[in-house]
Amino acid sequence: MSRGARRAGAGQGAAAAVQLLVSLSFLPRVVEAQVVGVLDDCLCDITSIDNFNTYKIFPKIKQLQERDYFRYYKVNLKRPCPFWAEDGHCSIKDCHVEPCPESKIPVGIKAGLSNKYLKVANNTKELQDCEQANKLGAINNTLSNQSKEAFIDWARYDDSQDHFCELDDERSPAAQYVDLLLNPERYTGYKGSSAWRVWNSIYEENCFKPRSVYRPLNPLAPSRGEDDGESFYTWLEGLCLEKRVFYKLISGLHASINLHLCANYLLEETWGKPSWGHNIKEFKRRFDPVETKGEGPRRLKNLYFLYLIELRALSKVAPYFERSIVDLYTGNVEDDADTKSLLLSIFQDTKSFPMHFDEKSMFAGNKKGAKSLKEEFRLHFKNISRIMDCVGCDKCRLWGKLQTQGLGTALKILFSEKEIQKLPENSPSKGFQLTRQEIVALLNAFGSVSYEDLLVICGVGENIFAGGLRWLLLVMIASVGRHC
């Protein structure tokens, strides 16, 4: 190639880079200009959420997720889809989830009971004896009467509890521990009819929608009408609060997943190491106001709404963990104490937030009608948790199950206020309990909404603590100058 041609090519490349930078700097202003103000159905504004998350929650939640108690999640990724014949699992290698070897799991976590985090059950000698007894196929007779009674209560409660989610049986041979830090949420290449079918079933068959509305709820649907969606949202605002909340939570969950995928996208598949990065085109396709006919900012507002719901649940469940009897047990006494201290600090921060969503406004009408609607609400969400077993990519299934279970746990907390208020200080509760699986899902799901990564902008040299939309917009712009 001639020197002149090289100069021309370089000039065109520089011009293209400048144009890309202009486009990227313009997109956040357009989107952010529409993702402002007070959220519908609550009195909280987006700026307050951003500031609270940025300076109080984000740094601590990141630390918590790195703790042993919260990084290992037991999940069954082999459960068959209960609704249709599976299309087959994703063949892309990046869909694979690497289970954690038993030798890597802290002894206190793998001790055998999903609810084992209370001090009455955390005697080291009992754990060792229990492990040995299990190996011999014998019955463990060394447990104290108090521990036995607690375990019976747990089993009885789990059998009768009205969960918002279909919980995996942690005793199943197919259930395995996964290290969440080694299996991050990101785009793996899983798409097409299988992914479309999952979201279509979630939106069209489980979100509340009268027969008179023909417009598909599913954002992935090929035809959604020629209007800008205003008639749809006029209809949505005409629904009762509970049904609007349900739709916004599902939309917010979808937006959260899409943000993670756009920010950590499989850009290139090679024989060597895959290339991951920020996909601006995909971000625009899903959230740009023009390309989405004004719906992108609405989706992002629903993400903030999801954040508020999960934040409220953390503030409400604080008394459960503040009891001295609760010990986030892994077997390392010093680390366990630090983990609980960090968790309680997060709870204190959540309780200080001044503009919480008021869940008491839900299911507050006629008692019979409210009870029926609440049960319908619960069953619809439980059905969505079952649909997660139809996801064809293991990594997508892992994070889909975890985030759905986390939100389901948040809903369970919000509607168990009376039971939480009656918790005994020094004995297991028969009215309200959380399994370790639910605890891990709750905090990691909130972490997914709260933040994605710690960004160091090239040339600035300062850490930007930001969650949700603000973080993604910053990282999208920064990706252009990352190699400066």
JOBELKA-V64025 format. One record per residue. N is the residue number from 1. SS is DSSP state (a for helix, b for strand, c for the rest). PSI is psi in degrees with one decimal (none if undefined). Layout:
BEGIN
N_SS_PSI ; N_SS_PSI
END
This chain:
BEGIN
1_c_137.0 ; 2_c_160.3 ; 3_a_-38.3 ; 4_a_-41.3 ; 5_a_-39.3 ; 6_a_-40.1 ; 7_a_-43.3 ; 8_a_-43.2 ; 9_a_-40.7 ; 10_a_-39.9 ; 11_a_-41.5 ; 12_a_-39.2 ; 13_a_-42.2 ; 14_a_-41.8 ; 15_a_-40.6 ; 16_a_-39.2 ; 17_a_-41.5 ; 18_a_-43.4 ; 19_a_-40.1 ; 20_a_-43.1 ; 21_a_-41.9 ; 22_a_-44.6 ; 23_a_-43.2 ; 24_a_-39.7 ; 25_a_-26.1 ; 26_a_-40.9 ; 27_a_-48.9 ; 28_a_-39.4 ; 29_a_-39.4 ; 30_a_-46.6 ; 31_a_-48.5 ; 32_a_-29.6 ; 33_a_-24.7 ; 34_a_-10.6 ; 35_c_67.6 ; 36_c_174.1 ; 37_c_-166.2 ; 38_b_137.1 ; 39_c_147.3 ; 40_c_148.6 ; 41_c_16.5 ; 42_c_173.1 ; 43_c_18.2 ; 44_c_141.1 ; 45_b_154.7 ; 46_a_-38.0 ; 47_a_-40.3 ; 48_a_-39.9 ; 49_a_-46.9 ; 50_a_-47.8 ; 51_a_-41.9 ; 52_a_-46.6 ; 53_a_-41.9 ; 54_a_-45.6 ; 55_a_-13.9 ; 56_a_-52.6 ; 57_a_-46.8 ; 58_a_-52.2 ; 59_a_-37.5 ; 60_a_-39.4 ; 61_a_-32.8 ; 62_a_-44.5 ; 63_a_-42.2 ; 64_a_-41.6 ; 65_a_-18.4 ; 66_c_-8.8 ; 67_c_147.5 ; 68_a_-39.6 ; 69_a_-33.7 ; 70_a_-9.2 ; 71_a_-18.9 ; 72_b_121.0 ; 73_b_126.1 ; 74_b_125.8 ; 75_b_148.7 ; 76_b_106.9 ; 77_c_8.6 ; 78_c_6.3 ; 79_c_134.4 ; 80_c_152.2 ; 81_c_125.9 ; 82_c_-1.6 ; 83_c_-26.8 ; 84_c_162.8 ; 85_c_130.9 ; 86_c_145.3 ; 87_c_-1.4 ; 88_c_148.7 ; 89_c_156.9 ; 90_c_131.9 ; 91_c_-7.7 ; 92_c_134.1 ; 93_a_-27.4 ; 94_a_-6.2 ; 95_a_-15.2 ; 96_c_141.9 ; 97_c_128.0 ; 98_c_109.7 ; 99_b_157.3 ; 100_c_130.3 ; 101_c_145.0 ; 102_a_-34.1 ; 103_a_-20.5 ; 104_a_-14.5 ; 105_c_127.7 ; 106_c_141.0 ; 107_c_-35.5 ; 108_c_-25.3 ; 109_c_-41.4 ; 110_c_14.8 ; 111_c_-20.1 ; 112_c_-27.3 ; 113_c_130.6 ; 114_c_-24.2 ; 115_c_11.2 ; 116_c_83.8 ; 117_c_11.4 ; 118_b_144.8 ; 119_a_-28.5 ; 120_a_-18.4 ; 121_a_7.4 ; 122_c_40.8 ; 123_c_122.6 ; 124_a_-41.9 ; 125_a_-39.6 ; 126_a_-39.6 ; 127_a_-46.9 ; 128_a_-44.8 ; 129_a_-39.4 ; 130_a_-42.9 ; 131_a_-45.6 ; 132_a_-41.0 ; 133_a_-40.3 ; 134_a_-39.7 ; 135_a_-35.3 ; 136_a_-3.3 ; 137_c_21.1 ; 138_c_171.0 ; 139_c_134.1 ; 140_c_110.6 ; 141_c_5.9 ; 142_c_-7.6 ; 143_c_141.2 ; 144_c_159.7 ; 145_a_-35.2 ; 146_a_-41.6 ; 147_a_-42.9 ; 148_a_-44.4 ; 149_a_-39.9 ; 150_a_-42.8 ; 151_a_-39.6 ; 152_a_-42.4 ; 153_a_-42.0 ; 154_a_-48.8 ; 155_a_-43.5 ; 156_a_-41.6 ; 157_a_-45.2 ; 158_a_-33.7 ; 159_a_-30.0 ; 160_a_-11.8 ; 161_c_138.4 ; 162_c_84.0 ; 163_c_152.1 ; 164_c_-9.3 ; 165_c_154.0 ; 166_c_108.9 ; 167_c_141.1 ; 168_c_144.1 ; 169_c_107.2 ; 170_c_-12.3 ; 171_c_-8.3 ; 172_c_138.8 ; 173_c_-22.1 ; 174_c_-12.9 ; 175_b_131.8 ; 176_b_151.8 ; 177_b_138.2 ; 178_b_133.9 ; 179_b_108.5 ; 180_c_-27.6 ; 181_c_-27.3 ; 182_c_-5.2 ; 183_c_64.5 ; 184_c_156.9 ; 185_c_124.9 ; 186_c_168.7 ; 187_c_127.9 ; 188_c_-6.6 ; 189_c_-0.7 ; 190_c_119.0 ; 191_c_-171.0 ; 192_c_-157.2 ; 193_a_-34.3 ; 194_a_-48.4 ; 195_a_-40.9 ; 196_a_-41.2 ; 197_a_-38.5 ; 198_a_-52.2 ; 199_a_-34.6 ; 200_a_-41.2 ; 201_a_-38.9 ; 202_a_-49.7 ; 203_a_-50.8 ; 204_a_-28.1 ; 205_a_-12.6 ; 206_a_-24.8 ; 207_c_149.3 ; 208_c_124.2 ; 209_c_120.3 ; 210_c_156.3 ; 211_c_-22.7 ; 212_c_-13.1 ; 213_c_115.9 ; 214_c_-18.5 ; 215_c_129.2 ; 216_c_139.9 ; 217_c_-29.3 ; 218_c_118.0 ; 219_c_-18.9 ; 220_c_-3.8 ; 221_c_138.2 ; 222_c_-32.1 ; 223_c_123.1 ; 224_c_20.5 ; 225_c_164.6 ; 226_c_-13.9 ; 227_c_179.3 ; 228_c_9.8 ; 229_c_-2.8 ; 230_a_-37.4 ; 231_a_-36.4 ; 232_a_-46.2 ; 233_a_-25.6 ; 234_a_-41.7 ; 235_a_-42.7 ; 236_a_-42.2 ; 237_a_-18.5 ; 238_c_-10.0 ; 239_c_162.5 ; 240_c_160.6 ; 241_a_-45.1 ; 242_a_-41.3 ; 243_a_-31.8 ; 244_a_-43.4 ; 245_a_-44.2 ; 246_a_-49.2 ; 247_a_-42.6 ; 248_a_-34.8 ; 249_a_-42.5 ; 250_a_-43.4 ; 251_a_-41.5 ; 252_a_-39.6 ; 253_a_-42.0 ; 254_a_-43.6 ; 255_a_-40.5 ; 256_a_-47.0 ; 257_a_-43.6 ; 258_a_-36.9 ; 259_a_-42.7 ; 260_a_-41.0 ; 261_a_-40.2 ; 262_a_-36.5 ; 263_a_-23.5 ; 264_c_72.6 ; 265_b_141.9 ; 266_b_100.6 ; 267_b_-30.0 ; 268_b_134.2 ; 269_c_121.5 ; 270_c_174.8 ; 271_c_-22.0 ; 272_c_-142.0 ; 273_c_132.4 ; 274_c_152.4 ; 275_b_122.6 ; 276_b_146.8 ; 277_b_-165.0 ; 278_c_126.4 ; 279_c_98.3 ; 280_a_-40.6 ; 281_a_-43.0 ; 282_a_-38.5 ; 283_a_-44.3 ; 284_a_-40.2 ; 285_a_-32.1 ; 286_a_-24.5 ; 287_a_-12.8 ; 288_c_132.4 ; 289_c_-36.5 ; 290_c_-49.7 ; 291_c_-25.2 ; 292_c_11.3 ; 293_c_42.5 ; 294_c_-1.6 ; 295_a_-23.4 ; 296_a_-52.2 ; 297_a_-33.6 ; 298_a_-40.3 ; 299_a_-41.2 ; 300_a_-34.3 ; 301_a_-35.9 ; 302_a_-28.7 ; 303_a_-42.9 ; 304_a_-36.2 ; 305_a_-43.4 ; 306_a_-43.7 ; 307_a_-45.2 ; 308_a_-41.2 ; 309_a_-46.1 ; 310_a_-34.6 ; 311_a_-43.0 ; 312_a_-41.4 ; 313_a_-39.9 ; 314_a_-39.4 ; 315_a_-32.3 ; 316_a_-29.8 ; 317_a_-3.4 ; 318_a_-44.4 ; 319_a_-28.2 ; 320_a_-41.3 ; 321_a_-18.2 ; 322_a_-14.3 ; 323_c_142.2 ; 324_c_-21.7 ; 325_c_-22.2 ; 326_b_124.8 ; 327_c_117.4 ; 328_c_88.4 ; 329_c_124.1 ; 330_c_-14.3 ; 331_c_-15.8 ; 332_c_101.9 ; 333_a_-44.7 ; 334_a_-46.4 ; 335_a_-38.5 ; 336_a_-40.3 ; 337_a_-41.7 ; 338_a_-39.4 ; 339_a_-44.8 ; 340_a_-39.4 ; 341_a_-41.5 ; 342_a_-41.7 ; 343_a_-43.5 ; 344_a_-33.2 ; 345_a_-39.6 ; 346_a_-42.7 ; 347_a_-41.3 ; 348_a_-40.0 ; 349_a_-42.7 ; 350_a_-35.7 ; 351_a_-19.7 ; 352_a_-9.8 ; 353_c_127.1 ; 354_c_-9.8 ; 355_c_53.3 ; 356_c_152.7 ; 357_c_139.3 ; 358_c_97.8 ; 359_a_-15.6 ; 360_a_-15.4 ; 361_a_-10.8 ; 362_c_146.6 ; 363_c_43.5 ; 364_c_7.9 ; 365_c_-143.5 ; 366_c_129.9 ; 367_a_-45.7 ; 368_a_-46.2 ; 369_a_-39.3 ; 370_a_-40.2 ; 371_a_-41.4 ; 372_a_-42.3 ; 373_a_-39.5 ; 374_a_-40.5 ; 375_a_-39.2 ; 376_a_-43.0 ; 377_a_-48.2 ; 378_a_-45.0 ; 379_a_-36.4 ; 380_a_-44.9 ; 381_a_-37.6 ; 382_a_-36.8 ; 383_a_-39.0 ; 384_a_-37.5 ; 385_a_-30.9 ; 386_a_-32.1 ; 387_a_-25.1 ; 388_a_-23.5 ; 389_a_-0.2 ; 390_a_-3.2 ; 391_c_129.2 ; 392_c_-12.8 ; 393_c_125.4 ; 394_a_-42.2 ; 395_a_-40.0 ; 396_a_-38.9 ; 397_a_-43.4 ; 398_a_-53.2 ; 399_a_-28.7 ; 400_a_-44.8 ; 401_a_-43.0 ; 402_a_-46.9 ; 403_a_-36.3 ; 404_a_-43.2 ; 405_a_-36.1 ; 406_a_-44.4 ; 407_a_-40.1 ; 408_a_-37.9 ; 409_a_-39.0 ; 410_a_-43.0 ; 411_a_-40.9 ; 412_a_-41.0 ; 413_a_-46.5 ; 414_a_-33.0 ; 415_c_23.6 ; 416_c_31.5 ; 417_a_-44.8 ; 418_a_-41.8 ; 419_a_-39.0 ; 420_a_-36.9 ; 421_a_-24.4 ; 422_c_12.4 ; 423_c_130.9 ; 424_c_147.6 ; 425_c_-39.3 ; 426_c_20.6 ; 427_c_157.1 ; 428_c_145.9 ; 429_c_136.9 ; 430_c_-8.9 ; 431_c_-31.4 ; 432_c_125.7 ; 433_c_158.2 ; 434_c_135.5 ; 435_c_162.1 ; 436_a_-37.2 ; 437_a_-42.5 ; 438_a_-39.8 ; 439_a_-47.1 ; 440_a_-42.3 ; 441_a_-43.1 ; 442_a_-49.4 ; 443_a_-35.0 ; 444_a_-34.1 ; 445_a_-43.6 ; 446_a_-37.3 ; 447_a_-35.5 ; 448_a_-36.2 ; 449_a_-34.0 ; 450_a_-37.4 ; 451_c_168.2 ; 452_c_-43.8 ; 453_c_171.1 ; 454_c_116.8 ; 455_b_128.6 ; 456_b_109.5 ; 457_c_127.7 ; 458_c_131.1 ; 459_c_-13.5 ; 460_c_-42.1 ; 461_c_22.7 ; 462_c_150.4 ; 463_b_133.7 ; 464_b_109.2 ; 465_c_109.8 ; 466_c_143.8 ; 467_c_165.3 ; 468_a_-136.3 ; 469_a_-47.1 ; 470_a_-44.5 ; 471_a_-46.3 ; 472_a_-40.6 ; 473_a_-41.6 ; 474_a_-43.8 ; 475_a_-31.4 ; 476_a_-42.7 ; 477_a_-43.2 ; 478_a_-27.6 ; 479_c_-26.3 ; 480_c_-41.1 ; 481_c_19.0 ; 482_c_-27.0 ; 483_c_17.3 ; 484_c_none
END
